[in-house]
Amino acid sequence: MVALAGSAMLGLAFASVPLYELFCRVTGFGGTTQVATAAPGRVLERTVRVRFDASRDANLPWKFEPLQREVTVRLGEEKLVFYRATNVSQRPIVGTSTYNVLPDISGQWFNKIQCFCFTEQLLMPGQSIEMPVVFFVDPDMAKERRYDGISTITLSYTFFEARTDKARELLSRLTAPADSKRGG
């Protein structure tokens, strides 16, 4: 009986992470943004200021910054901004980012159409890359009077070195001897 309970608890622990991520995506809880395929086509006069923040793990030898510090956007308006990452090390590095918005409650209204956060980024030594983010703030936010006080939303990204199997495989292919790349 104890073994069964232990197995059930272990299974629940593994299932809780994807369930929590799903909950956050659906509700915007914890500043988790929404994902969209296109802006809604309805643009309102009301505007919000969107600020951009960039940080990185202390162990990641990259420079990471937003190219625009802030923009003003009308609710429903599609906007394109860029972040830049530069690998300042002497080795190739695969990075991945996490993101959120503040205030937390604005996550349910902040929609990303295109984002570098959806994929891992490989940067060679000294390489820089400009990465686009396409987003809009849902015009339905204006229907909720309790959100009238939100005039500024901050979009934050933090980069970390990717430690996934995919990242390790990519890096091993880059550093493999030339003969092994040709199969011989």
C-alpha positions as CSV (number, residue, x, y, z in Angstrom):
1,M,0.0,0.0,0.0
2,V,2.8,2.4,0.9
3,A,4.6,1.6,-2.5
4,L,1.3,2.3,-4.3
5,A,0.9,5.7,-2.5
6,G,4.6,6.5,-3.2
7,S,4.2,5.7,-6.9
8,A,1.0,7.8,-7.1
9,M,2.8,10.8,-5.4
10,L,5.7,10.5,-7.8
11,G,3.4,10.4,-10.8
12,L,1.5,13.4,-9.5
13,A,4.7,15.3,-9.0
14,F,5.7,14.8,-12.7
15,A,2.2,15.6,-13.9
16,S,2.0,18.8,-11.8
17,V,4.6,20.7,-13.8
18,P,2.8,20.5,-17.2
19,L,-0.6,21.0,-15.5
20,Y,0.8,24.1,-13.7
21,E,2.2,25.4,-17.0
22,L,-1.1,24.9,-18.8
23,F,-3.0,26.6,-15.9
24,C,-0.6,29.6,-16.2
25,R,-0.9,29.8,-20.0
26,V,-4.7,29.7,-19.8
27,T,-5.1,32.2,-17.0
28,G,-2.1,34.4,-17.3
29,F,-1.2,33.5,-13.7
30,G,2.2,34.6,-12.6
31,G,2.7,36.9,-15.6
32,T,2.5,34.1,-18.1
33,T,1.7,35.6,-21.5
34,Q,-0.7,34.2,-24.1
35,V,0.2,32.9,-27.5
36,A,-1.7,34.0,-30.6
37,T,-1.4,33.5,-34.4
38,A,-2.5,37.0,-35.3
39,A,-3.7,40.3,-33.8
40,P,-7.5,40.5,-33.5
41,G,-8.0,43.1,-36.2
42,R,-9.7,45.5,-33.7
43,V,-7.6,48.4,-32.5
44,L,-8.8,50.7,-29.8
45,E,-7.7,54.3,-28.9
46,R,-6.7,53.3,-25.4
47,T,-2.9,52.9,-25.1
48,V,-0.5,51.2,-22.7
49,R,3.2,51.6,-22.4
50,V,5.2,48.4,-22.7
51,R,8.6,48.3,-21.2
52,F,11.3,45.7,-22.1
53,D,13.7,44.1,-19.6
54,A,16.5,41.7,-20.2
55,S,18.6,39.7,-17.8
56,R,20.8,36.6,-18.0
57,D,22.0,33.9,-15.6
58,A,25.2,34.9,-14.0
59,N,27.0,31.9,-15.5
60,L,25.9,32.6,-19.1
61,P,28.7,34.6,-20.9
62,W,26.3,36.6,-23.1
63,K,25.3,40.2,-23.4
64,F,21.5,40.5,-23.6
65,E,19.5,43.6,-24.1
66,P,16.3,45.0,-25.6
67,L,16.9,47.3,-28.6
68,Q,13.9,49.4,-27.6
69,R,13.5,50.2,-23.9
70,E,9.7,50.9,-24.3
71,V,6.9,51.5,-26.8
72,T,3.4,52.8,-26.6
73,V,0.9,50.5,-28.1
74,R,-2.9,50.8,-28.7
75,L,-5.0,47.9,-27.5
76,G,-5.2,45.4,-30.3
77,E,-2.3,46.9,-32.3
78,E,0.4,44.5,-33.4
79,K,3.9,45.6,-32.5
80,L,7.4,44.4,-33.5
81,V,10.4,44.9,-31.2
82,F,13.8,43.3,-31.0
83,Y,16.2,42.0,-28.4
84,R,19.9,41.4,-29.1
85,A,22.1,38.6,-27.7
86,T,25.9,38.4,-28.0
87,N,28.0,35.5,-27.1
88,V,31.1,37.0,-25.4
89,S,32.8,33.7,-24.7
90,Q,35.2,31.6,-26.8
91,R,32.9,28.6,-27.2
92,P,29.6,28.0,-28.9
93,I,26.6,28.2,-26.5
94,V,23.0,27.2,-26.8
95,G,20.7,29.5,-24.8
96,T,17.1,29.4,-23.8
97,S,14.9,32.0,-22.2
98,T,12.1,32.3,-19.8
99,Y,9.7,35.2,-19.7
100,N,6.9,36.9,-17.8
101,V,5.0,40.2,-17.7
102,L,4.3,42.6,-14.8
103,P,1.9,43.3,-13.3
104,D,1.2,39.6,-13.2
105,I,-2.5,40.1,-14.0
106,S,-1.6,41.6,-17.4
107,G,-0.4,38.2,-18.6
108,Q,-3.9,37.2,-19.6
109,W,-4.1,40.2,-22.0
110,F,-0.5,40.2,-23.4
111,N,-0.3,38.0,-26.5
112,K,2.9,37.0,-28.3
113,I,2.6,36.1,-32.0
114,Q,6.4,35.6,-32.6
115,C,9.0,35.1,-29.9
116,F,12.5,33.8,-29.6
117,C,11.4,32.3,-26.3
118,F,9.8,29.5,-28.3
119,T,13.1,28.1,-29.5
120,E,16.7,27.5,-28.3
121,Q,19.3,29.9,-29.7
122,L,22.8,28.8,-30.8
123,L,25.4,31.5,-30.8
124,M,29.0,31.0,-31.9
125,P,31.9,32.8,-30.1
126,G,31.5,36.5,-30.7
127,Q,28.2,36.1,-32.6
128,S,25.3,38.5,-32.1
129,I,21.7,38.0,-33.1
130,E,18.7,40.3,-33.2
131,M,15.6,38.4,-32.1
132,P,12.1,39.7,-32.9
133,V,9.1,39.7,-30.6
134,V,5.7,40.4,-32.2
135,F,2.9,41.0,-29.7
136,F,-0.3,42.8,-29.0
137,V,-2.4,43.7,-25.9
138,D,-5.9,42.2,-26.2
139,P,-8.5,44.9,-26.8
140,D,-10.9,42.9,-24.5
141,M,-8.8,44.2,-21.6
142,A,-10.8,47.5,-22.0
143,K,-14.1,45.7,-21.2
144,E,-12.8,45.0,-17.7
145,R,-13.0,48.2,-15.6
146,R,-10.8,46.7,-12.9
147,Y,-7.9,46.9,-15.4
148,D,-8.3,50.6,-16.2
149,G,-5.4,51.4,-13.9
150,I,-2.9,49.3,-15.9
151,S,-1.0,51.9,-17.9
152,T,2.4,50.1,-18.1
153,I,3.3,46.5,-18.8
154,T,6.8,45.2,-18.4
155,L,7.9,42.2,-20.6
156,S,11.0,40.5,-19.0
157,Y,13.2,37.8,-20.4
158,T,16.0,35.9,-18.7
159,F,18.5,33.8,-20.7
160,F,20.1,30.6,-19.4
161,E,22.4,28.1,-21.0
162,A,20.3,25.3,-22.4
163,R,21.1,21.9,-20.9
164,T,18.7,19.9,-23.0
165,D,19.5,16.7,-25.0
166,K,18.8,18.7,-28.1
167,A,21.3,21.4,-27.1
168,R,24.0,18.8,-26.2
169,E,23.5,17.0,-29.5
170,L,23.8,20.3,-31.5
171,L,27.0,21.2,-29.6
172,S,28.5,17.8,-30.0
173,R,27.9,17.9,-33.8
174,L,29.7,21.3,-33.9
175,T,32.7,20.0,-32.0
176,A,33.0,16.5,-33.6
177,P,36.1,15.8,-35.7
178,A,35.6,16.4,-39.5
179,D,35.9,12.6,-40.3
180,S,33.1,11.7,-37.9
181,K,30.9,14.3,-39.5
182,R,31.4,12.7,-42.9
183,G,30.8,9.2,-41.5
184,G,34.2,8.0,-42.0
